[in-house]
Amino acid sequence: MADTILRSLTEQLAGKYRLESENGATLQIAVDSADLPKVVGSLREELGARFIVSIGADRRQRTGNFEVTQVMSIDQEQSFVLIRTAIDPAQLAIDSITGVIPGANWSEREVQDLLGIQVLGHPDPRRLILPDDWPDGSYPLRKDFKFNERPETDGVNRAGPLPGPDGSMVVPIGPFFPTLEEPAYLHLYVEGERILGLDVRLFYSHRGIEKLGDSELTYAQIPFIAERICGICGFVHSTCYCQAIEAASGIEVPRRGQLIRTLLLELERLHSHLLWLGLACHFIGFDTLFMQSWRIREPVMWLAEYLTGNRKTYGMNKIGGVSRDIPPDTAERMATMLAKIETEVTDVVDAILYDSSLRLRLENSGILSPEDARAYCVVGPTARGSGLAIDARIDHPYAAYTELDFEICVEQGCDSWARTMVRIREIKETLKILQQCVAMLEPGPYCVAVSSIDSGVVGLSVVEAPRGEVFHYILSGMGQRPDRWRVRAPTYANLQSIPALLVGMSIADVPISVGSLDPCFACTERMEVTDCNSGNITIYHQKDLLRDLRQQG
């Protein structure tokens, strides 16, 4: 597989790259900043490569430089290409690839925010992660920045919304909105009811999980943090992290451990899709199906608690396998539950499929063309609802998925209805996968011992979460701690498509269109206030609210 990629690179880009390492399905090349857009564009156009994420790292203690690595997946070859660019601390800049791949927008802005590496030619260089009043010259992912450091904010507002089209009015949605479970802020520019443009503001609260992993936690401690990255996909993240370490150290997980991981991953998919289906019905006022979906979901949560001791499957993963075996009567319990759920899900699905008003509400809402889906590098049901057959379980097989028979659920409608149909079909496929896992379970070891990991080794992993592909990257360091840990959740990719999803739509389509992505937002601690008389906009921070409340009290 790597030979095919190298042959194409040589034909298209002779002299533009240097081969650094080849490890199984992962190829690492070095590229100068000036050649980066051409190399990335060639991989995308000639080999069908898909951009995953940019990874910035402070490597001054090891190499004397900063580094930015672009991670690309060549799905048809089941391979990854890592494109590394070394950056001299005296000239902290790198050429932007967002003009070639729009989906790289947020990744590049994050590198700029957290490491101070200027991204030359970026179309929107505003801050993304850091608060607007974070002091200049303070970069949290640099090694000389302590994990618990809290610099004093300077009160300067360095960002504002993008200007809208001439003659448009502003309709703010958020940061709290009745049909969205978590905070998000959309700055809509409208003419009447029609959306002409918008600005999306997220990332108001950053938990610093990657910084903790880079500086304070050992390899064995990180799974307990990784599984708390997402309230729904905890087992997904801990599996993805463990697999990245296992890839870096050459660990082979026993078959029973792989089957248990697969079983728990699919249980998470099942309860997540049922949760989303209920919420989607609630968004449009179909509360009968909302309650039915959540009623069907509850036995799935009971089973998760029986198997793991927790409704959220916490504490089950460890490097080398799983931390404990599942009970011996699992097959019997699951067979009964799965048969009951399959019957009840069929009734709910029939109610959805034959409800003409529901279908009319979802069809032609939130249209995301295949071209836009590729450009913004969306994943999961969002991509498959736009006709892209992307699924990490097939593209980069892991756990026990090579032994299982299942279908990638793809729809061509490109709208909210298509994304709904993908998830409905996936519920049935998940039930089929769980039945196969139960039948395959045999006695045997479920974990192996872990040896030490050499410094400077790269490990990466992808896992197909309910919302799409989760990605974890590890660069091993000293003292059994990673030198760099990078996480990319599926919502990070999918939310960048919101402008393409909403422009041209009606304001009434916003909640269900955004909800059809099954978004998982970061929490926000700010709010924006517009003076009706002057039109001036003020962004209030937590300290401002506390000050005003104390003055009034």
Beta strands, then each sheet from edge to edge (+ up, - down):
strand 1: 18-23
strand 2: 26-30
strand 3: 50-59
strand 4: 65-74
strand 5: 79-87
strand 6: 93-95
strand 7: 118-120
strand 8: 169-173
strand 9: 185-191
strand 10: 194-201
strand 11: 317-318
strand 12: 321-322
strand 13: 458-465
strand 14: 468-476
strand 15: 482-488
strand 16: 527-530
strand 17: 537-540
sheet 1: 1+ 2- 5- 4+ 3-
sheet 2: 6+ 7+
sheet 3: 8+ 9- 10+
sheet 4: 11+ 12-
sheet 5: 13+ 14- 15+
sheet 6: 16+ 17-
end
